[in-house]
Amino acid sequence: MSVQRVAVIGLGAMGAPIARRLLGNGCQVTVWNRSPQRAVALREAGAAVGTSPADAVRGAETVIVTVADPQALVAVTEGEHGIAAGVLPGAVVVQMSTVSPSSVTRLAHALPPGTGLLDAPVLGSVAEAASGALRVLVGGPPELVERCLPLLAQLGAPSRVGALGAGSAAKLVANNALFGVLGVLGESLALGGALGLSWEALHEVLGATPLAEQAARRRPALEAGDHPARFALALARKDADLVADAVTDAGLGLGLTAAARDWLADAERAGGADQDYSAVLPHILHTATKGPQRCT
Ligand SMILES: NC(=O)c1ccc[n+]([C@@H]2O[C@H](COP(=O)([O-])OP(=O)(O)OC[C@H]3O[C@@H](n4cnc5c(N)ncnc54)[C@H](OP(=O)(O)O)[C@@H]3O)[C@@H](O)[C@H]2O)c1
């Protein structure tokens, strides 16, 4: 079997371990990152480094994109140095950043005719990216998804959730659920504390509720007061904003969704942008005790 030629654009917390994993599996990998220092370790591990997104994708059969947000996706895709300017005819772009379905539509229009495109955002974080245990939510034509399954399976468990854009829609639904659960967990902890329950009793009762798994998972970090960043709070707030836009576009009114977004935005404004998104929990515990007038 011939060696797969893959370009990875964006070497942040997720892109770097994805590129490293593909390298380790024997793919021929070319990378590009806006801040060049993030490519140094990958160059040392055997990756080629492009001078621009267009340059990096020139020889690739598959282009994986993992950048922060919709603006970053436009920046690496469009213009004379963007992916669209360099991508090979017949190559497939696999868009793995968390963006809106409308960003995926814009990307589809920006790419030259004949370029394959899948939207494939992921569930899981840095550890799952490194170990190939991501859940990949894929949107796109069935035959193209089928063609890309062997590569995507190197990163985790891919499943097709619908046509192009459905991957991003599914990812927004998943993060909406996650942020809502964290918000309710934080508020339940705040309520229990205010009602005089001990920390132990509070966890005992939460362990008997639908929040049990998250309460147990977040407890050690809350007790240590340490939330090392894996998924930055600023990115989570960005995702919550994408959800809010999608809610508006769909003509819905979703109060819990809006409240969860407000907590993330509050925590970011309070200085937590670079902390892990789970730092929203101590923020809720601290802020809720000040009464009902929290600013949103
Ligand atoms: N971390 C997680 O646990 C996780 C889990 C699931 C999904 N995601 C999603 O995966 C994507 C990447 O997340 P991450 O955690 O890897 O983020 P990250 O560590 O903050 O890295 C962001 C990447 O985007 C690049 N970037 C940002 N703005 C740019 C611009 N204007 N032009 C070009 N490049 C730009 C950054 O380049 P520089 O290095 O130059 O800043 C970096 O390579 C995001 O959409 C995130 O929501 C993350």
The ligand as an ORCA input file, in Angstrom:
! r2SCAN-3c Opt
* xyz 0 1
  N      -8.818     21.276     23.028
  C      -9.864     20.451     23.040
  O     -10.062     19.678     23.994
  C     -10.832     20.413     21.884
  C     -11.741     19.340     21.840
  C     -12.629     19.259     20.766
  C     -12.622     20.239     19.792
  N     -11.740     21.286     19.870
  C     -11.786     22.279     18.801
  O     -10.654     22.033     17.961
  C     -10.171     23.263     17.426
  C      -8.714     23.453     17.835
  O      -8.688     23.498     19.250
  P      -7.315     23.527     20.062
  O      -7.648     23.160     21.469
  O      -6.261     22.797     19.316
  O      -7.035     25.093     20.026
  P      -5.683     25.877     20.330
  O      -4.728     25.025     21.095
  O      -6.083     27.191     20.864
  O      -5.064     26.080     18.876
  C      -5.733     26.894     17.957
  C      -5.056     26.774     16.605
  O      -5.705     27.690     15.697
  C      -4.710     28.537     15.151
  N      -5.275     29.849     14.837
  C      -6.029     30.634     15.633
  N      -6.378     31.775     14.985
  C      -5.813     31.690     13.760
  C      -5.798     32.537     12.621
  N      -6.460     33.703     12.612
  N      -5.120     32.132     11.533
  C      -4.474     30.946     11.520
  N      -4.441     30.088     12.557
  C      -5.105     30.457     13.655
  C      -3.649     28.624     16.227
  O      -2.443     29.117     15.685
  P      -1.333     29.801     16.667
  O      -0.569     28.657     17.257
  O      -0.536     30.644     15.773
  O      -2.096     30.594     17.709
  C      -3.575     27.153     16.633
  O      -2.886     26.390     15.679
  C     -11.095     24.357     17.980
  O     -12.100     24.628     17.042
  C     -11.679     23.723     19.228
  O     -12.919     24.283     19.562
  C     -10.844     21.387     20.892
*
